[in-house]
Every structure is written in C-alpha cells, then in structure tokens.
Amino acid sequence: MEKYQVSDSDLVSLYTHGNEKAFEKLVQRHKSKIYTTIYLIVKDQYVAEDLMQDSFVKAVETLKSGKYNDEGKFLPWILRIAHNLAIDHFRRDKRYPEIVFEDGSNVFNTLDFSEDSIESLQIRQETHEHLRELIQRLPDPQREVLIMRHYEDMSFQEIADATGVSINTALGRMRYALINLRKQLSKRVPIYDTNVYPR
C-alpha cells in the first residue's frame, strides 16, 4: 500500500503533462470496477476485456485531446464511457430477441406471413432491422433497460445495479420503452415496402 494515495485528479493532471506512468496507476486502480460494469451487461469475459481496453483507449484519446473536463471525477467519467460501449455492443450482435409487450403479445403477432417462404424470411429480417432502428431512437434510459433485458437477458435486479437506479425505476423505464415501441410500430408504413429501411 502507498503511504500517500495520489488522487485521481492529480494522476490525470500528471498524465496530461506527459507522465505515462500516471495513467497506468489509474488503470490499475479502477480496472476491476470498469470490467465488472461491462461484464454485467455483456455477460462475456472476452468481450468485457476487449471493451475495457476500448474504454481506456477512448479515455486516453479524450485526455490527450484536452477535452476532459470532469476534474476530480475520473471514475464516474470512465464508467460512463465503459457503460456506453457495452450498451453499443448490442448493435453488432446478430441475435434477434423476442420482445413481448405487457399484454403478452409478441412484436410479430400482427404479422401474417408463412414461415417457410424466402420472402417472409426476408420480411422478418427487415422487421428486426427496423425494430433495432426504433430501439436506437428511444430515450437513453429506456433504450438501456430494453437492451439489457431483451438482448443481454439481465434480471431487473442486475439492471438496477448496473445503472445505479431502483428496481421500480428500471421496471418503469422498461414499461415506457415498450409503450414507445408499440406506438412507433403501430405508425409504421407497410412492412413489405423496403424503402422504409434507408441504408
């Protein structure tokens, strides 16, 4: 143990003035908390390790560019970076979750097409793509809860812990996310019109 614990803000200042070892100390000090934050969301050791590295790379880029302004609050700042990277990870995930509304109906219940035709499979894929676009438009707190619940299969207790809110708040955000999605899906143009999926 060091006799005198140098503060995060001092280490940040030392690093921005050219002391590379200062950043190594920040990494050592906070990496387990950052890793845990990411792992709770992605549930994969290797992905979590990669995203932890990415978080530090982003932090370095911001510090070196002189854009860092959370003086004395390095940990909450880098945890936000890590949290956002973990949430963004789902965009590259090819799994398609079954999103179920409060009345028990599935997103696809209203779509009447046979499972076996090539066209219907294409439509289903495009619907999932469109759904992902709609999810991206949700307010951040609602989007986070929906992704954690349906894409990462997290419990509401885990979601509450990972986002730092109560279970009731997490449940409320989920409810509003589903209400918003349902509204968006009810307004959409016919599903077979591929022009609604701009690339």
C-alpha positions in Angstrom: 0.0 0.0 0.0 1.2 3.5 -0.8 1.7 5.7 2.3 0.1 8.6 0.4 -2.7 7.8 -2.1 -2.4 10.2 -5.0 -5.9 11.4 -6.1 -7.3 10.5 -9.5 -7.4 14.2 -10.4 -3.6 14.5 -9.6 -2.9 11.4 -11.7 -4.9 12.8 -14.6 -3.0 16.1 -14.3 0.3 14.3 -14.2 -0.7 12.2 -17.3 -1.8 15.2 -19.3 1.6 16.8 -18.5 3.5 13.8 -20.0 3.7 11.3 -17.2 2.7 8.0 -18.8 3.0 6.0 -15.6 0.3 8.1 -14.0 -2.3 6.6 -16.4 -1.0 3.1 -15.6 -1.8 3.8 -12.0 -5.4 4.9 -12.9 -5.8 1.7 -14.9 -4.6 -0.5 -12.0 -6.8 1.4 -9.6 -10.0 1.1 -11.5 -9.8 -1.7 -14.0 -11.7 -4.3 -11.9 -14.7 -1.9 -11.4 -14.7 -1.0 -15.1 -14.5 -4.7 -16.1 -17.4 -5.6 -13.7 -19.6 -2.8 -15.1 -19.1 -4.0 -18.6 -19.3 -7.7 -17.8 -22.7 -7.2 -16.0 -24.1 -6.0 -19.4 -22.3 -8.2 -22.0 -22.0 -11.4 -19.9 -18.9 -12.5 -21.8 -15.4 -12.4 -20.3 -13.6 -11.9 -23.6 -16.0 -9.2 -24.9 -15.8 -7.5 -21.5 -12.0 -7.5 -21.6 -12.0 -6.0 -25.2 -14.5 -3.3 -24.2 -12.5 -2.5 -21.1 -9.4 -1.9 -23.3 -11.6 0.2 -25.6 -12.7 2.3 -22.7 -9.1 3.1 -21.7 -8.3 3.9 -25.3 -11.2 6.3 -25.5 -10.2 7.9 -22.2 -6.6 8.3 -23.4 -7.8 10.0 -26.7 -10.0 12.4 -24.7 -7.3 13.2 -22.2 -4.7 13.8 -24.9 -7.0 16.0 -26.9 -7.5 18.2 -23.9 -11.3 17.7 -23.9 -11.5 16.1 -20.5 -13.3 18.4 -18.0 -14.6 16.2 -15.2 -11.9 17.4 -12.8 -11.7 15.1 -9.8 -14.4 12.7 -11.2 -12.3 10.3 -13.3 -14.0 7.1 -12.2 -17.6 8.1 -12.9 -16.5 9.6 -16.2 -14.7 6.4 -17.4 -17.5 4.2 -16.1 -19.9 6.2 -18.3 -17.6 5.5 -21.3 -17.5 1.8 -20.4 -21.2 1.6 -19.9 -22.0 3.3 -23.2 -19.5 1.0 -25.1 -21.2 -2.1 -23.5 -24.7 -0.8 -24.5 -23.5 0.0 -28.0 -22.1 -3.5 -28.3 -25.6 -5.0 -29.0 -25.7 -3.2 -32.3 -23.1 -5.6 -33.6 -24.9 -8.6 -32.1 -26.7 -10.6 -34.7 -29.2 -12.2 -32.2 -32.8 -11.2 -32.5 -34.7 -11.2 -29.2 -38.4 -11.8 -28.9 -39.7 -8.6 -27.5 -43.0 -9.2 -25.7 -45.5 -6.4 -24.8 -47.3 -6.1 -21.4 -50.4 -7.9 -22.7 -48.2 -10.9 -23.6 -48.3 -10.2 -27.4 -45.2 -10.5 -29.4 -43.9 -7.8 -31.7 -44.5 -10.2 -34.6 -48.0 -11.3 -33.6 -49.6 -8.9 -36.0 -47.6 -10.0 -39.0 -49.3 -12.6 -41.1 -46.9 -14.5 -43.2 -45.8 -18.1 -43.6 -42.5 -19.2 -42.0 -41.2 -21.1 -45.0 -41.2 -18.7 -47.9 -38.0 -16.8 -48.8 -40.0 -13.6 -49.0 -41.4 -14.0 -45.5 -37.9 -14.7 -44.0 -36.6 -11.5 -45.8 -39.5 -9.5 -44.3 -38.8 -10.9 -40.8 -35.2 -9.9 -41.1 -36.1 -6.4 -42.3 -38.6 -6.1 -39.5 -35.8 -6.9 -37.0 -33.6 -4.3 -38.6 -36.4 -1.7 -38.4 -37.0 -2.7 -34.8 -33.3 -2.1 -34.0 -33.6 1.3 -35.6 -36.7 2.1 -33.5 -34.8 1.0 -30.3 -32.0 3.3 -31.1 -34.5 6.2 -31.1 -35.7 5.5 -27.6 -34.6 7.9 -24.8 -31.3 6.7 -23.4 -32.5 5.3 -20.1 -35.4 3.4 -21.8 -33.1 2.0 -24.5 -30.5 0.8 -21.9 -33.1 -1.1 -19.9 -34.6 -2.7 -23.0 -31.2 -3.8 -24.4 -30.1 -5.2 -21.0 -33.4 -7.1 -20.6 -34.0 -8.5 -24.1 -30.6 -8.6 -25.7 -28.4 -9.4 -22.7 -31.1 -11.3 -20.7 -30.3 -9.5 -17.4 -32.7 -9.6 -14.4 -34.2 -6.3 -13.3 -32.0 -6.5 -10.1 -28.9 -6.7 -12.3 -30.2 -3.8 -14.5 -30.9 -1.7 -11.4 -27.3 -2.5 -10.1 -25.7 -1.8 -13.4 -27.5 1.5 -14.0 -27.5 2.7 -10.3 -31.3 3.0 -10.0 -34.0 1.2 -8.0 -35.8 -1.8 -9.4 -39.0 0.2 -9.6 -37.3 2.8 -11.8 -35.8 0.1 -14.0 -39.3 -1.5 -14.3 -40.8 1.9 -15.1 -38.3 2.6 -17.8 -39.0 -0.8 -19.4 -42.7 -0.1 -19.4 -42.3 3.2 -21.1 -39.8 1.7 -23.6 -42.4 -0.9 -24.6 -45.2 1.7 -24.8 -43.0 3.9 -27.1 -42.0 0.9 -29.3 -45.6 -0.1 -29.6 -46.6 3.4 -30.7 -43.8 3.5 -33.2 -44.6 0.1 -34.7 -48.3 1.0 -35.0 -47.5 4.1 -37.1 -45.2 2.3 -39.5 -45.6 2.0 -43.2 -46.5 -1.4 -44.8 -43.9 -3.9 -43.8 -43.2 -5.1 -47.3 -42.0 -1.7 -48.5 -38.3 -2.0 -48.4 -37.9 1.8 -48.9 -38.5 2.3 -45.2 -35.1 0.9 -44.4 -32.7 3.5 -45.7 -29.1 2.3 -45.6 
